[in-house]
Amino acid sequence: MPYDPRSFGDDDEESEFQENGRRRRFREFDCPECAANNPLDDGFVDGDEVLCNYCGQELRAQVSEEGKLRLRVV
């Protein structure tokens, strides 16, 4: 198959987003309390608790059926 530069980018990310749904693994998050970006090597999934490395806030991940992340303060 020939290389098509249009086949890379947001479309690939969006299809992965929809395919994984609730089982989607996240590799980073923005803290809802201090807005700091927190990369995580191991990632996290629905129901995991994460800690903001900047403000120390504990958060629980909730992932919708569509694969959208929501972080709630624990």
Predicted model as a PDB file, atoms N, CA, C, CB and O in Angstrom, pLDDT in the B-factor column:
MODEL        1                                                                  
ATOM      1  N   MET A   1       0.842  -1.173   0.000  1.00 52.00           N  
ATOM      2  CA  MET A   1       0.000   0.000   0.000  1.00 52.00           C  
ATOM      3  C   MET A   1       0.888   1.238   0.000  1.00 52.00           C  
ATOM      4  CB  MET A   1      -0.958  -0.003   1.215  1.00 52.00           C  
ATOM      5  O   MET A   1       1.808   1.319   0.814  1.00 52.00           O  
ATOM      6  N   PRO A   2       0.647   2.206  -0.881  1.00 58.00           N  
ATOM      7  CA  PRO A   2       1.476   3.406  -0.952  1.00 58.00           C  
ATOM      8  C   PRO A   2       1.264   4.305   0.266  1.00 58.00           C  
ATOM      9  CB  PRO A   2       1.173   4.182  -2.233  1.00 58.00           C  
ATOM     10  O   PRO A   2       0.211   4.281   0.904  1.00 58.00           O  
ATOM     11  N   TYR A   3       2.284   5.092   0.566  1.00 57.00           N  
ATOM     12  CA  TYR A   3       2.244   6.027   1.690  1.00 57.00           C  
ATOM     13  C   TYR A   3       1.266   7.157   1.392  1.00 57.00           C  
ATOM     14  CB  TYR A   3       3.651   6.595   1.982  1.00 57.00           C  
ATOM     15  O   TYR A   3       1.326   7.770   0.327  1.00 57.00           O  
ATOM     16  N   ASP A   4       0.380   7.427   2.320  1.00 56.00           N  
ATOM     17  CA  ASP A   4      -0.568   8.530   2.195  1.00 56.00           C  
ATOM     18  C   ASP A   4      -0.476   9.383   3.448  1.00 56.00           C  
ATOM     19  CB  ASP A   4      -2.023   8.010   1.975  1.00 56.00           C  
ATOM     20  O   ASP A   4      -0.936   8.950   4.505  1.00 56.00           O  
ATOM     21  N   PRO A   5       0.101  10.584   3.372  1.00 55.00           N  
ATOM     22  CA  PRO A   5       0.280  11.401   4.570  1.00 55.00           C  
ATOM     23  C   PRO A   5      -1.033  11.775   5.256  1.00 55.00           C  
ATOM     24  CB  PRO A   5       1.026  12.653   4.214  1.00 55.00           C  
ATOM     25  O   PRO A   5      -1.041  12.105   6.442  1.00 55.00           O  
ATOM     26  N   ARG A   6      -2.129  11.725   4.527  1.00 56.00           N  
ATOM     27  CA  ARG A   6      -3.424  12.045   5.135  1.00 56.00           C  
ATOM     28  C   ARG A   6      -3.918  10.930   6.050  1.00 56.00           C  
ATOM     29  CB  ARG A   6      -4.459  12.314   4.051  1.00 56.00           C  
ATOM     30  O   ARG A   6      -4.857  11.128   6.821  1.00 56.00           O  
ATOM     31  N   SER A   7      -3.290   9.758   5.968  1.00 54.00           N  
ATOM     32  CA  SER A   7      -3.750   8.627   6.769  1.00 54.00           C  
ATOM     33  C   SER A   7      -3.222   8.674   8.194  1.00 54.00           C  
ATOM     34  CB  SER A   7      -3.337   7.331   6.119  1.00 54.00           C  
ATOM     35  O   SER A   7      -3.595   7.830   9.009  1.00 54.00           O  
ATOM     36  N   PHE A   8      -2.373   9.628   8.515  1.00 53.00           N  
ATOM     37  CA  PHE A   8      -1.815   9.742   9.858  1.00 53.00           C  
ATOM     38  C   PHE A   8      -2.365  10.979  10.547  1.00 53.00           C  
ATOM     39  CB  PHE A   8      -0.279   9.791   9.810  1.00 53.00           C  
ATOM     40  O   PHE A   8      -2.785  11.935   9.894  1.00 53.00           O  
ATOM     41  N   GLY A   9      -2.358  10.950  11.889  1.00 52.00           N  
ATOM     42  CA  GLY A   9      -2.761  12.141  12.627  1.00 52.00           C  
ATOM     43  C   GLY A   9      -4.017  11.920  13.436  1.00 52.00           C  
ATOM     44  O   GLY A   9      -4.196  10.871  14.055  1.00 52.00           O  
ATOM     45  N   ASP A  10      -4.882  12.909  13.427  1.00 49.00           N  
ATOM     46  CA  ASP A  10      -6.066  12.917  14.280  1.00 49.00           C  
ATOM     47  C   ASP A  10      -7.017  11.764  13.987  1.00 49.00           C  
ATOM     48  CB  ASP A  10      -6.796  14.220  14.122  1.00 49.00           C  
ATOM     49  O   ASP A  10      -7.649  11.244  14.907  1.00 49.00           O  
ATOM     50  N   ASP A  11      -7.133  11.351  12.726  1.00 49.00           N  
ATOM     51  CA  ASP A  11      -8.054  10.267  12.399  1.00 49.00           C  
ATOM     52  C   ASP A  11      -7.668   8.984  13.112  1.00 49.00           C  
ATOM     53  CB  ASP A  11      -8.090  10.037  10.896  1.00 49.00           C  
ATOM     54  O   ASP A  11      -8.533   8.282  13.636  1.00 49.00           O  
ATOM     55  N   ASP A  12      -6.358   8.664  13.138  1.00 49.00           N  
ATOM     56  CA  ASP A  12      -5.900   7.464  13.818  1.00 49.00           C  
ATOM     57  C   ASP A  12      -6.192   7.556  15.308  1.00 49.00           C  
ATOM     58  CB  ASP A  12      -4.404   7.246  13.579  1.00 49.00           C  
ATOM     59  O   ASP A  12      -6.658   6.592  15.916  1.00 49.00           O  
ATOM     60  N   GLU A  13      -5.925   8.692  15.884  1.00 50.00           N  
ATOM     61  CA  GLU A  13      -6.141   8.881  17.317  1.00 50.00           C  
ATOM     62  C   GLU A  13      -7.620   8.776  17.650  1.00 50.00           C  
ATOM     63  CB  GLU A  13      -5.590  10.237  17.776  1.00 50.00           C  
ATOM     64  O   GLU A  13      -7.984   8.176  18.661  1.00 50.00           O  
ATOM     65  N   GLU A  14      -8.475   9.350  16.814  1.00 50.00           N  
ATOM     66  CA  GLU A  14      -9.900   9.305  17.081  1.00 50.00           C  
ATOM     67  C   GLU A  14     -10.436   7.883  16.975  1.00 50.00           C  
ATOM     68  CB  GLU A  14     -10.644  10.221  16.124  1.00 50.00           C  
ATOM     69  O   GLU A  14     -11.268   7.489  17.793  1.00 50.00           O  
ATOM     70  N   SER A  15      -9.986   7.091  15.986  1.00 48.00           N  
ATOM     71  CA  SER A  15     -10.469   5.725  15.866  1.00 48.00           C  
ATOM     72  C   SER A  15     -10.012   4.887  17.057  1.00 48.00           C  
ATOM     73  CB  SER A  15      -9.984   5.097  14.555  1.00 48.00           C  
ATOM     74  O   SER A  15     -10.766   4.035  17.528  1.00 48.00           O  
ATOM     75  N   GLU A  16      -8.796   5.110  17.555  1.00 50.00           N  
ATOM     76  CA  GLU A  16      -8.323   4.405  18.745  1.00 50.00           C  
ATOM     77  C   GLU A  16      -9.163   4.806  19.948  1.00 50.00           C  
ATOM     78  CB  GLU A  16      -6.828   4.700  19.005  1.00 50.00           C  
ATOM     79  O   GLU A  16      -9.510   3.968  20.779  1.00 50.00           O  
ATOM     80  N   PHE A  17      -9.483   6.079  20.037  1.00 50.00           N  
ATOM     81  CA  PHE A  17     -10.299   6.625  21.117  1.00 50.00           C  
ATOM     82  C   PHE A  17     -11.649   5.911  21.155  1.00 50.00           C  
ATOM     83  CB  PHE A  17     -10.494   8.153  20.941  1.00 50.00           C  
ATOM     84  O   PHE A  17     -12.104   5.516  22.228  1.00 50.00           O  
ATOM     85  N   GLN A  18     -12.288   5.740  20.011  1.00 52.00           N  
ATOM     86  CA  GLN A  18     -13.599   5.114  19.947  1.00 52.00           C  
ATOM     87  C   GLN A  18     -13.513   3.605  20.125  1.00 52.00           C  
ATOM     88  CB  GLN A  18     -14.269   5.441  18.631  1.00 52.00           C  
ATOM     89  O   GLN A  18     -14.384   3.021  20.770  1.00 52.00           O  
ATOM     90  N   GLU A  19     -12.498   2.957  19.578  1.00 56.00           N  
ATOM     91  CA  GLU A  19     -12.374   1.499  19.657  1.00 56.00           C  
ATOM     92  C   GLU A  19     -12.174   1.011  21.083  1.00 56.00           C  
ATOM     93  CB  GLU A  19     -11.224   1.030  18.797  1.00 56.00           C  
ATOM     94  O   GLU A  19     -12.764   0.006  21.480  1.00 56.00           O  
ATOM     95  N   ASN A  20     -11.354   1.704  21.854  1.00 75.00           N  
ATOM     96  CA  ASN A  20     -11.043   1.244  23.195  1.00 75.00           C  
ATOM     97  C   ASN A  20     -12.119   1.587  24.205  1.00 75.00           C  
ATOM     98  CB  ASN A  20      -9.746   1.822  23.637  1.00 75.00           C  
ATOM     99  O   ASN A  20     -12.255   0.887  25.208  1.00 75.00           O  
ATOM    100  N   GLY A  21     -12.879   2.627  23.977  1.00 86.00           N  
ATOM    101  CA  GLY A  21     -13.966   3.005  24.863  1.00 86.00           C  
ATOM    102  C   GLY A  21     -13.557   3.056  26.313  1.00 86.00           C  
ATOM    103  O   GLY A  21     -12.582   3.718  26.668  1.00 86.00           O  
ATOM    104  N   ARG A  22     -14.297   2.361  27.154  1.00 86.00           N  
ATOM    105  CA  ARG A  22     -14.060   2.376  28.590  1.00 86.00           C  
ATOM    106  C   ARG A  22     -12.727   1.740  28.973  1.00 86.00           C  
ATOM    107  CB  ARG A  22     -15.182   1.665  29.297  1.00 86.00           C  
ATOM    108  O   ARG A  22     -12.194   2.042  30.041  1.00 86.00           O  
ATOM    109  N   ARG A  23     -12.178   0.868  28.128  1.00 89.00           N  
ATOM    110  CA  ARG A  23     -10.903   0.192  28.421  1.00 89.00           C  
ATOM    111  C   ARG A  23      -9.692   0.999  27.993  1.00 89.00           C  
ATOM    112  CB  ARG A  23     -10.865  -1.152  27.743  1.00 89.00           C  
ATOM    113  O   ARG A  23      -8.560   0.524  28.088  1.00 89.00           O  
ATOM    114  N   ARG A  24      -9.918   2.193  27.532  1.00 92.00           N  
ATOM    115  CA  ARG A  24      -8.823   3.036  27.051  1.00 92.00           C  
ATOM    116  C   ARG A  24      -7.800   3.290  28.154  1.00 92.00           C  
ATOM    117  CB  ARG A  24      -9.366   4.369  26.521  1.00 92.00           C  
ATOM    118  O   ARG A  24      -8.168   3.542  29.301  1.00 92.00           O  
ATOM    119  N   ARG A  25      -6.520   3.224  27.806  1.00 94.00           N  
ATOM    120  CA  ARG A  25      -5.416   3.504  28.745  1.00 94.00           C  
ATOM    121  C   ARG A  25      -4.885   4.896  28.441  1.00 94.00           C  
ATOM    122  CB  ARG A  25      -4.265   2.423  28.633  1.00 94.00           C  
ATOM    123  O   ARG A  25      -4.572   5.221  27.295  1.00 94.00           O  
ATOM    124  N   PHE A  26      -4.790   5.710  29.482  1.00 96.00           N  
ATOM    125  CA  PHE A  26      -4.302   7.080  29.356  1.00 96.00           C  
ATOM    126  C   PHE A  26      -2.858   7.150  29.825  1.00 96.00           C  
ATOM    127  CB  PHE A  26      -5.184   8.060  30.163  1.00 96.00           C  
ATOM    128  O   PHE A  26      -2.489   6.468  30.781  1.00 96.00           O  
ATOM    129  N   ARG A  27      -2.044   7.954  29.176  1.00 96.00           N  
ATOM    130  CA  ARG A  27      -0.623   8.099  29.507  1.00 96.00           C  
ATOM    131  C   ARG A  27      -0.318   9.452  30.156  1.00 96.00           C  
ATOM    132  CB  ARG A  27       0.225   7.928  28.250  1.00 96.00           C  
ATOM    133  O   ARG A  27       0.809   9.683  30.594  1.00 96.00           O  
ATOM    134  N   GLU A  28      -1.301  10.341  30.220  1.00 97.00           N  
ATOM    135  CA  GLU A  28      -1.109  11.636  30.848  1.00 97.00           C  
ATOM    136  C   GLU A  28      -2.473  12.215  31.207  1.00 97.00           C  
ATOM    137  CB  GLU A  28      -0.321  12.598  29.917  1.00 97.00           C  
ATOM    138  O   GLU A  28      -3.507  11.776  30.704  1.00 97.00           O  
ATOM    139  N   PHE A  29      -2.450  13.214  32.092  1.00 97.00           N  
ATOM    140  CA  PHE A  29      -3.681  13.921  32.433  1.00 97.00           C  
ATOM    141  C   PHE A  29      -3.344  15.332  32.867  1.00 97.00           C  
ATOM    142  CB  PHE A  29      -4.462  13.181  33.544  1.00 97.00           C  
ATOM    143  O   PHE A  29      -2.235  15.612  33.323  1.00 97.00           O  
ATOM    144  N   ASP A  30      -4.319  16.218  32.719  1.00 97.00           N  
ATOM    145  CA  ASP A  30      -4.213  17.579  33.225  1.00 97.00           C  
ATOM    146  C   ASP A  30      -5.011  17.641  34.517  1.00 97.00           C  
ATOM    147  CB  ASP A  30      -4.728  18.635  32.176  1.00 97.00           C  
ATOM    148  O   ASP A  30      -6.193  17.296  34.544  1.00 97.00           O  
ATOM    149  N   CYS A  31      -4.369  18.075  35.569  1.00 97.00           N  
ATOM    150  CA  CYS A  31      -5.008  18.142  36.881  1.00 97.00           C  
ATOM    151  C   CYS A  31      -6.154  19.159  36.849  1.00 97.00           C  
ATOM    152  CB  CYS A  31      -3.974  18.518  37.976  1.00 97.00           C  
ATOM    153  O   CYS A  31      -5.945  20.296  36.426  1.00 97.00           O  
ATOM    154  N   PRO A  32      -7.358  18.775  37.287  1.00 96.00           N  
ATOM    155  CA  PRO A  32      -8.469  19.730  37.303  1.00 96.00           C  
ATOM    156  C   PRO A  32      -8.319  20.795  38.393  1.00 96.00           C  
ATOM    157  CB  PRO A  32      -9.778  18.991  37.496  1.00 96.00           C  
ATOM    158  O   PRO A  32      -9.007  21.815  38.352  1.00 96.00           O  
ATOM    159  N   GLU A  33      -7.440  20.577  39.354  1.00 97.00           N  
ATOM    160  CA  GLU A  33      -7.240  21.542  40.433  1.00 97.00           C  
ATOM    161  C   GLU A  33      -6.212  22.614  40.084  1.00 97.00           C  
ATOM    162  CB  GLU A  33      -6.812  20.823  41.687  1.00 97.00           C  
ATOM    163  O   GLU A  33      -6.452  23.798  40.319  1.00 97.00           O  
ATOM    164  N   CYS A  34      -5.062  22.210  39.522  1.00 97.00           N  
ATOM    165  CA  CYS A  34      -3.990  23.182  39.262  1.00 97.00           C  
ATOM    166  C   CYS A  34      -3.639  23.313  37.778  1.00 97.00           C  
ATOM    167  CB  CYS A  34      -2.750  22.789  40.034  1.00 97.00           C  
ATOM    168  O   CYS A  34      -2.799  24.138  37.417  1.00 97.00           O  
ATOM    169  N   ALA A  35      -4.262  22.522  36.924  1.00 97.00           N  
ATOM    170  CA  ALA A  35      -4.075  22.554  35.465  1.00 97.00           C  
ATOM    171  C   ALA A  35      -2.702  22.065  35.009  1.00 97.00           C  
ATOM    172  CB  ALA A  35      -4.286  23.954  34.962  1.00 97.00           C  
ATOM    173  O   ALA A  35      -2.354  22.244  33.842  1.00 97.00           O  
ATOM    174  N   ALA A  36      -1.916  21.456  35.890  1.00 97.00           N  
ATOM    175  CA  ALA A  36      -0.601  20.936  35.504  1.00 97.00           C  
ATOM    176  C   ALA A  36      -0.750  19.654  34.693  1.00 97.00           C  
ATOM    177  CB  ALA A  36       0.268  20.678  36.751  1.00 97.00           C  
ATOM    178  O   ALA A  36      -1.628  18.836  34.966  1.00 97.00           O  
ATOM    179  N   ASN A  37       0.111  19.487  33.695  1.00 97.00           N  
ATOM    180  CA  ASN A  37       0.127  18.267  32.903  1.00 97.00           C  
ATOM    181  C   ASN A  37       0.984  17.230  33.614  1.00 97.00           C  
ATOM    182  CB  ASN A  37       0.657  18.537  31.469  1.00 97.00           C  
ATOM    183  O   ASN A  37       2.109  17.516  34.024  1.00 97.00           O  
ATOM    184  N   ASN A  38       0.441  16.013  33.757  1.00 98.00           N  
ATOM    185  CA  ASN A  38       1.114  14.934  34.478  1.00 98.00           C  
ATOM    186  C   ASN A  38       1.291  13.725  33.575  1.00 98.00           C  
ATOM    187  CB  ASN A  38       0.326  14.547  35.741  1.00 98.00           C  
ATOM    188  O   ASN A  38       0.339  12.964  33.403  1.00 98.00           O  
ATOM    189  N   PRO A  39       2.468  13.512  32.988  1.00 97.00           N  
ATOM    190  CA  PRO A  39       2.704  12.296  32.208  1.00 97.00           C  
ATOM    191  C   PRO A  39       2.947  11.112  33.146  1.00 97.00           C  
ATOM    192  CB  PRO A  39       3.909  12.485  31.248  1.00 97.00           C  
ATOM    193  O   PRO A  39       3.558  11.267  34.203  1.00 97.00           O  
ATOM    194  N   LEU A  40       2.467   9.931  32.756  1.00 96.00           N  
ATOM    195  CA  LEU A  40       2.653   8.711  33.545  1.00 96.00           C  
ATOM    196  C   LEU A  40       3.192   7.615  32.636  1.00 96.00           C  
ATOM    197  CB  LEU A  40       1.318   8.266  34.220  1.00 96.00           C  
ATOM    198  O   LEU A  40       2.591   7.315  31.605  1.00 96.00           O  
ATOM    199  N   ASP A  41       4.309   7.018  33.006  1.00 94.00           N  
ATOM    200  CA  ASP A  41       4.923   5.974  32.190  1.00 94.00           C  
ATOM    201  C   ASP A  41       4.027   4.747  32.041  1.00 94.00           C  
ATOM    202  CB  ASP A  41       6.250   5.566  32.791  1.00 94.00           C  
ATOM    203  O   ASP A  41       3.872   4.220  30.940  1.00 94.00           O  
ATOM    204  N   ASP A  42       3.438   4.292  33.147  1.00 93.00           N  
ATOM    205  CA  ASP A  42       2.624   3.075  33.125  1.00 93.00           C  
ATOM    206  C   ASP A  42       1.209   3.320  32.646  1.00 93.00           C  
ATOM    207  CB  ASP A  42       2.585   2.460  34.492  1.00 93.00           C  
ATOM    208  O   ASP A  42       0.527   2.382  32.233  1.00 93.00           O  
ATOM    209  N   GLY A  43       0.757   4.553  32.691  1.00 95.00           N  
ATOM    210  CA  GLY A  43      -0.598   4.880  32.295  1.00 95.00           C  
ATOM    211  C   GLY A  43      -1.609   4.490  33.361  1.00 95.00           C  
ATOM    212  O   GLY A  43      -1.244   3.973  34.417  1.00 95.00           O  
ATOM    213  N   PHE A  44      -2.881   4.741  33.077  1.00 97.00           N  
ATOM    214  CA  PHE A  44      -3.954   4.400  33.994  1.00 97.00           C  
ATOM    215  C   PHE A  44      -5.236   4.172  33.218  1.00 97.00           C  
ATOM    216  CB  PHE A  44      -4.146   5.499  35.046  1.00 97.00           C  
ATOM    217  O   PHE A  44      -5.366   4.613  32.076  1.00 97.00           O  
ATOM    218  N   VAL A  45      -6.190   3.478  33.844  1.00 96.00           N  
ATOM    219  CA  VAL A  45      -7.458   3.128  33.218  1.00 96.00           C  
ATOM    220  C   VAL A  45      -8.604   3.526  34.140  1.00 96.00           C  
ATOM    221  CB  VAL A  45      -7.515   1.615  32.893  1.00 96.00           C  
ATOM    222  O   VAL A  45      -8.381   4.076  35.219  1.00 96.00           O  
ATOM    223  N   ASP A  46      -9.816   3.248  33.713  1.00 96.00           N  
ATOM    224  CA  ASP A  46     -11.021   3.543  34.477  1.00 96.00           C  
ATOM    225  C   ASP A  46     -10.930   2.954  35.886  1.00 96.00           C  
ATOM    226  CB  ASP A  46     -12.260   3.000  33.751  1.00 96.00           C  
ATOM    227  O   ASP A  46     -10.590   1.783  36.059  1.00 96.00           O  
ATOM    228  N   GLY A  47     -11.238   3.778  36.885  1.00 97.00           N  
ATOM    229  CA  GLY A  47     -11.239   3.327  38.267  1.00 97.00           C  
ATOM    230  C   GLY A  47      -9.926   3.491  39.002  1.00 97.00           C  
ATOM    231  O   GLY A  47      -9.893   3.378  40.227  1.00 97.00           O  
ATOM    232  N   ASP A  48      -8.841   3.755  38.289  1.00 97.00           N  
ATOM    233  CA  ASP A  48      -7.546   3.944  38.943  1.00 97.00           C  
ATOM    234  C   ASP A  48      -7.506   5.291  39.658  1.00 97.00           C  
ATOM    235  CB  ASP A  48      -6.398   3.846  37.916  1.00 97.00           C  
ATOM    236  O   ASP A  48      -8.170   6.248  39.259  1.00 97.00           O  
ATOM    237  N   GLU A  49      -6.715   5.339  40.717  1.00 97.00           N  
ATOM    238  CA  GLU A  49      -6.464   6.600  41.400  1.00 97.00           C  
ATOM    239  C   GLU A  49      -5.096   7.111  40.976  1.00 97.00           C  
ATOM    240  CB  GLU A  49      -6.546   6.433  42.949  1.00 97.00           C  
ATOM    241  O   GLU A  49      -4.128   6.353  40.916  1.00 97.00           O  
ATOM    242  N   VAL A  50      -5.027   8.406  40.682  1.00 98.00           N  
ATOM    243  CA  VAL A  50      -3.778   9.034  40.278  1.00 98.00           C  
ATOM    244  C   VAL A  50      -3.508  10.214  41.198  1.00 98.00           C  
ATOM    245  CB  VAL A  50      -3.829   9.487  38.791  1.00 98.00           C  
ATOM    246  O   VAL A  50      -4.420  10.737  41.839  1.00 98.00           O  
ATOM    247  N   LEU A  51      -2.266  10.622  41.257  1.00 97.00           N  
ATOM    248  CA  LEU A  51      -1.838  11.710  42.114  1.00 97.00           C  
ATOM    249  C   LEU A  51      -1.195  12.787  41.252  1.00 97.00           C  
ATOM    250  CB  LEU A  51      -0.858  11.209  43.206  1.00 97.00           C  
ATOM    251  O   LEU A  51      -0.313  12.498  40.443  1.00 97.00           O  
ATOM    252  N   CYS A  52      -1.638  14.030  41.426  1.00 98.00           N  
ATOM    253  CA  CYS A  52      -1.014  15.134  40.707  1.00 98.00           C  
ATOM    254  C   CYS A  52       0.379  15.347  41.290  1.00 98.00           C  
ATOM    255  CB  CYS A  52      -1.878  16.440  40.803  1.00 98.00           C  
ATOM    256  O   CYS A  52       0.529  15.524  42.499  1.00 98.00           O  
ATOM    257  N   ASN A  53       1.386  15.331  40.440  1.00 96.00           N  
ATOM    258  CA  ASN A  53       2.766  15.491  40.879  1.00 96.00           C  
ATOM    259  C   ASN A  53       3.104  16.924  41.280  1.00 96.00           C  
ATOM    260  CB  ASN A  53       3.697  15.043  39.791  1.00 96.00           C  
ATOM    261  O   ASN A  53       4.182  17.173  41.819  1.00 96.00           O  
ATOM    262  N   TYR A  54       2.205  17.864  41.028  1.00 97.00           N  
ATOM    263  CA  TYR A  54       2.476  19.271  41.314  1.00 97.00           C  
ATOM    264  C   TYR A  54       1.756  19.754  42.570  1.00 97.00           C  
ATOM    265  CB  TYR A  54       2.070  20.128  40.131  1.00 97.00           C  
ATOM    266  O   TYR A  54       2.391  20.325  43.457  1.00 97.00           O  
ATOM    267  N   CYS A  55       0.442  19.536  42.665  1.00 97.00           N  
ATOM    268  CA  CYS A  55      -0.300  20.032  43.826  1.00 97.00           C  
ATOM    269  C   CYS A  55      -0.611  18.933  44.845  1.00 97.00           C  
ATOM    270  CB  CYS A  55      -1.593  20.678  43.368  1.00 97.00           C  
ATOM    271  O   CYS A  55      -1.043  19.237  45.957  1.00 97.00           O  
ATOM    272  N   GLY A  56      -0.402  17.666  44.488  1.00 97.00           N  
ATOM    273  CA  GLY A  56      -0.610  16.562  45.413  1.00 97.00           C  
ATOM    274  C   GLY A  56      -2.040  16.072  45.508  1.00 97.00           C  
ATOM    275  O   GLY A  56      -2.331  15.203  46.329  1.00 97.00           O  
ATOM    276  N   GLN A  57      -2.947  16.603  44.692  1.00 98.00           N  
ATOM    277  CA  GLN A  57      -4.357  16.198  44.740  1.00 98.00           C  
ATOM    278  C   GLN A  57      -4.517  14.748  44.271  1.00 98.00           C  
ATOM    279  CB  GLN A  57      -5.222  17.141  43.867  1.00 98.00           C  
ATOM    280  O   GLN A  57      -3.953  14.351  43.251  1.00 98.00           O  
ATOM    281  N   GLU A  58      -5.295  13.960  45.030  1.00 98.00           N  
ATOM    282  CA  GLU A  58      -5.613  12.587  44.624  1.00 98.00           C  
ATOM    283  C   GLU A  58      -6.877  12.617  43.783  1.00 98.00           C  
ATOM    284  CB  GLU A  58      -5.791  11.648  45.866  1.00 98.00           C  
ATOM    285  O   GLU A  58      -7.853  13.282  44.128  1.00 98.00           O  
ATOM    286  N   LEU A  59      -6.847  11.887  42.671  1.00 98.00           N  
ATOM    287  CA  LEU A  59      -7.955  11.885  41.719  1.00 98.00           C  
ATOM    288  C   LEU A  59      -8.303  10.462  41.319  1.00 98.00           C  
ATOM    289  CB  LEU A  59      -7.608  12.718  40.477  1.00 98.00           C  
ATOM    290  O   LEU A  59      -7.428   9.598  41.254  1.00 98.00           O  
ATOM    291  N   ARG A  60      -9.579  10.218  41.050  1.00 98.00           N  
ATOM    292  CA  ARG A  60     -10.018   8.912  40.551  1.00 98.00           C  
ATOM    293  C   ARG A  60     -10.473   9.090  39.101  1.00 98.00           C  
ATOM    294  CB  ARG A  60     -11.177   8.313  41.443  1.00 98.00           C  
ATOM    295  O   ARG A  60     -11.241   9.998  38.783  1.00 98.00           O  
ATOM    296  N   ALA A  61      -9.985   8.207  38.234  1.00 97.00           N  
ATOM    297  CA  ALA A  61     -10.321   8.257  36.814  1.00 97.00           C  
ATOM    298  C   ALA A  61     -11.670   7.593  36.567  1.00 97.00           C  
ATOM    299  CB  ALA A  61      -9.226   7.578  35.971  1.00 97.00           C  
ATOM    300  O   ALA A  61     -11.937   6.496  37.059  1.00 97.00           O  
ATOM    301  N   GLN A  62     -12.507   8.269  35.804  1.00 96.00           N  
ATOM    302  CA  GLN A  62     -13.770   7.720  35.338  1.00 96.00           C  
ATOM    303  C   GLN A  62     -13.786   7.886  33.832  1.00 96.00           C  
ATOM    304  CB  GLN A  62     -15.006   8.423  36.015  1.00 96.00           C  
ATOM    305  O   GLN A  62     -13.657   8.998  33.320  1.00 96.00           O  
ATOM    306  N   VAL A  63     -13.945   6.775  33.119  1.00 95.00           N  
ATOM    307  CA  VAL A  63     -13.918   6.796  31.666  1.00 95.00           C  
ATOM    308  C   VAL A  63     -15.295   6.396  31.146  1.00 95.00           C  
ATOM    309  CB  VAL A  63     -12.811   5.850  31.110  1.00 95.00           C  
ATOM    310  O   VAL A  63     -15.842   5.367  31.545  1.00 95.00           O  
ATOM    311  N   SER A  64     -15.852   7.215  30.253  1.00 94.00           N  
ATOM    312  CA  SER A  64     -17.176   6.939  29.693  1.00 94.00           C  
ATOM    313  C   SER A  64     -17.089   5.816  28.665  1.00 94.00           C  
ATOM    314  CB  SER A  64     -17.774   8.210  29.050  1.00 94.00           C  
ATOM    315  O   SER A  64     -15.996   5.400  28.279  1.00 94.00           O  
ATOM    316  N   GLU A  65     -18.230   5.337  28.231  1.00 92.00           N  
ATOM    317  CA  GLU A  65     -18.284   4.289  27.194  1.00 92.00           C  
ATOM    318  C   GLU A  65     -17.627   4.765  25.898  1.00 92.00           C  
ATOM    319  CB  GLU A  65     -19.747   3.874  26.920  1.00 92.00           C  
ATOM    320  O   GLU A  65     -17.125   3.952  25.122  1.00 92.00           O  
ATOM    321  N   GLU A  66     -17.629   6.077  25.663  1.00 92.00           N  
ATOM    322  CA  GLU A  66     -17.012   6.645  24.462  1.00 92.00           C  
ATOM    323  C   GLU A  66     -15.511   6.833  24.623  1.00 92.00           C  
ATOM    324  CB  GLU A  66     -17.658   7.975  24.121  1.00 92.00           C  
ATOM    325  O   GLU A  66     -14.832   7.182  23.658  1.00 92.00           O  
ATOM    326  N   GLY A  67     -14.974   6.607  25.828  1.00 91.00           N  
ATOM    327  CA  GLY A  67     -13.547   6.730  26.065  1.00 91.00           C  
ATOM    328  C   GLY A  67     -13.105   8.090  26.543  1.00 91.00           C  
ATOM    329  O   GLY A  67     -11.917   8.407  26.488  1.00 91.00           O  
ATOM    330  N   LYS A  68     -14.042   8.911  27.017  1.00 94.00           N  
ATOM    331  CA  LYS A  68     -13.686  10.244  27.512  1.00 94.00           C  
ATOM    332  C   LYS A  68     -13.344  10.174  28.994  1.00 94.00           C  
ATOM    333  CB  LYS A  68     -14.841  11.247  27.273  1.00 94.00           C  
ATOM    334  O   LYS A  68     -14.050   9.543  29.780  1.00 94.00           O  
ATOM    335  N   LEU A  69     -12.251  10.831  29.362  1.00 96.00           N  
ATOM    336  CA  LEU A  69     -11.744  10.810  30.729  1.00 96.00           C  
ATOM    337  C   LEU A  69     -12.353  11.931  31.561  1.00 96.00           C  
ATOM    338  CB  LEU A  69     -10.225  10.921  30.733  1.00 96.00           C  
ATOM    339  O   LEU A  69     -12.465  13.072  31.115  1.00 96.00           O  
ATOM    340  N   ARG A  70     -12.740  11.576  32.779  1.00 97.00           N  
ATOM    341  CA  ARG A  70     -13.165  12.562  33.775  1.00 97.00           C  
ATOM    342  C   ARG A  70     -12.439  12.210  35.065  1.00 97.00           C  
ATOM    343  CB  ARG A  70     -14.744  12.571  33.974  1.00 97.00           C  
ATOM    344  O   ARG A  70     -12.434  11.053  35.487  1.00 97.00           O  
ATOM    345  N   LEU A  71     -11.829  13.204  35.687  1.00 97.00           N  
ATOM    346  CA  LEU A  71     -11.102  12.998  36.940  1.00 97.00           C  
ATOM    347  C   LEU A  71     -11.890  13.624  38.082  1.00 97.00           C  
ATOM    348  CB  LEU A  71      -9.668  13.602  36.864  1.00 97.00           C  
ATOM    349  O   LEU A  71     -12.286  14.787  38.013  1.00 97.00           O  
ATOM    350  N   ARG A  72     -12.114  12.839  39.136  1.00 96.00           N  
ATOM    351  CA  ARG A  72     -12.853  13.303  40.318  1.00 96.00           C  
ATOM    352  C   ARG A  72     -11.911  13.324  41.512  1.00 96.00           C  
ATOM    353  CB  ARG A  72     -14.090  12.392  40.608  1.00 96.00           C  
ATOM    354  O   ARG A  72     -11.079  12.433  41.682  1.00 96.00           O  
ATOM    355  N   VAL A  73     -12.056  14.354  42.334  1.00 96.00           N  
ATOM    356  CA  VAL A  73     -11.270  14.459  43.546  1.00 96.00           C  
ATOM    357  C   VAL A  73     -11.681  13.343  44.496  1.00 96.00           C  
ATOM    358  CB  VAL A  73     -11.449  15.848  44.206  1.00 96.00           C  
ATOM    359  O   VAL A  73     -12.869  13.080  44.688  1.00 96.00           O  
ATOM    360  N   VAL A  74     -10.680  12.687  45.091  1.00 93.00           N  
ATOM    361  CA  VAL A  74     -10.950  11.564  46.026  1.00 93.00           C  
ATOM    362  C   VAL A  74     -11.154  12.129  47.420  1.00 93.00           C  
ATOM    363  CB  VAL A  74      -9.774  10.512  46.024  1.00 93.00           C  
ATOM    364  O   VAL A  74     -11.393  11.374  48.363  1.00 93.00           O  
TER     365      VAL A  74                                                      
ENDMDL                                                                          
END                                                                             
